[in-house]
Amino acid sequence: MKNKTVIVTGGNAGIGYETALGIAKLGATTYIISRDETKAKAAVEQLKAESHNLAIDYFIADFSSQKSVRQVAERIKQKLTVIDVLVNNAGGVYPSFALSEDGLEMTIATNHFGPFLLTNLLLPLIEKSSEGRIVNVSSRSHYRGKIDFESFTKEKGYFVMKAYEQSKLANVLFTSVLAERLKSKNITVNSLHPGVVKTDIGKKGTPAYIRWFWSMFTFLGGISVEDGAKTSIYLASSNEVKNVTGKYFDLCKVKEESALAKDKNLAKQLWAETERLIQSS
Ligand SMILES: NC(=O)c1ccc[n+]([C@@H]2O[C@H](COP(=O)([O-])OP(=O)(O)OC[C@H]3O[C@@H](n4cnc5c(N)ncnc54)[C@H](OP(=O)(O)O)[C@@H]3O)[C@@H](O)[C@H]2O)c1
């Protein structure tokens, strides 16, 4: 990946860190986006040491805040002239209902609205690549996901997993519309399930019972972060997928998405509602 420029969101920890490491080892100029400067600096130093690639740097953004996403997009546009690969990896779980500063439920704000806005703002730079790629880290949780537009802004029987599943379904629906829109350009868009991966995602800000459940769940059936990053690295770099777009991957193979994820009308409705809520916030 020499001469390629890659951005990995949430690259300071977990699957994102390992994805950035794998990509940096392939020689790409690699940027991570982190919400915390101290964590970002430490991750960049560690990435440089582990990859022996010095072309690694960071940007700061909080994906739950549209203002922050707009600011980082501006900084990226000032610094870079082209983006070859954008890996939308940052994501989280929220144990209880809360609204973002834009009036959106935090899970959908962070996991869907943030990457939706960032990707659209960075498209002019991705279009400058001879072979642009957008990789959206979804989850097999999307199979249980449903879209309830009212829940984007109102509390309606909030449950942590329901909100997470909805946001991960939104990642697959976003992928399908964006891939369609970019068909005439040299940009592919794919989504993926990384596996059940031993990261701290279920332990951040969650109550003890969720932390315990997440530790047991990943201890019994989880894979390492190195293995969890493989599908993201594959989609970001492999020649095998350079012309593949609009697909959902699991273990580096195309897999059928859920029936709802294939619903073109729902995908278009989600796109329109996301744009409407971004404009009105
Ligand atoms: N682990 C799994 O089994 C699994 C399974 C399926 C899908 N996934 C997906 O994989 C992706 C990575 O998750 P992970 O397991 O590697 O979790 P993780 O270790 O918690 O890493 C998540 C990354 O996203 C960042 N992030 C979270 N909220 C953010 C925000 N508001 N603004 C900016 N950055 C934010 C985190 O930053 P901080 O370090 O500051 O928290 C971290 O860098 C997520 O999209 C997740 O939904 C994970």
The ligand as a Gaussian input file, in Angstrom:
#p B3LYP/6-31G(d) Opt

LIG

0 1
 N      -15.580000      -6.228000      19.538000
 C      -16.500000      -6.894000      18.864000
 O      -16.772000      -8.085000      19.138000
 C      -17.232000      -6.269000      17.703000
 C      -18.159000      -7.056000      17.011000
 C      -18.823000      -6.497000      15.931000
 C      -18.575000      -5.199000      15.569000
 N      -17.686000      -4.449000      16.263000
 C      -17.454000      -3.077000      15.813000
 O      -16.077000      -2.852000      15.677000
 C      -15.776000      -1.464000      15.847000
 C      -14.600000      -1.302000      16.784000
 O      -15.003000      -1.789000      18.050000
 P      -13.983000      -2.428000      19.099000
 O      -14.568000      -3.708000      19.539000
 O      -12.598000      -2.387000      18.599000
 O      -14.185000      -1.425000      20.312000
 P      -13.141000      -0.525000      21.150000
 O      -11.945000      -1.312000      21.499000
 O      -13.953000       0.104000      22.222000
 O      -12.717000       0.568000      20.073000
 C      -13.655000       1.480000      19.586000
 C      -12.943000       2.684000      19.049000
 O      -13.931000       3.665000      18.688000
 C      -13.657000       4.869000      19.425000
 N      -14.863000       5.617000      19.738000
 C      -15.957000       5.219000      20.428000
 N      -16.837000       6.217000      20.542000
 C      -16.272000       7.295000      19.915000
 C      -16.670000       8.628000      19.695000
 N      -17.830000       9.119000      20.169000
 N      -15.842000       9.449000      19.004000
 C      -14.654000       9.008000      18.535000
 N      -14.211000       7.750000      18.722000
 C      -15.017000       6.900000      19.398000
 C      -12.983000       4.381000      20.703000
 O      -12.332000       5.447000      21.347000
 P      -11.946000       5.336000      22.917000
 O      -10.718000       4.468000      22.978000
 O      -11.708000       6.744000      23.310000
 O      -13.109000       4.709000      23.623000
 C      -12.047000       3.354000      20.109000
 O      -10.962000       3.972000      19.480000
 C      -17.065000      -0.803000      16.338000
 O      -17.711000      -0.153000      15.250000
 C      -17.903000      -1.996000      16.786000
 O      -19.294000      -1.732000      16.687000
 C      -17.004000      -4.938000      17.329000

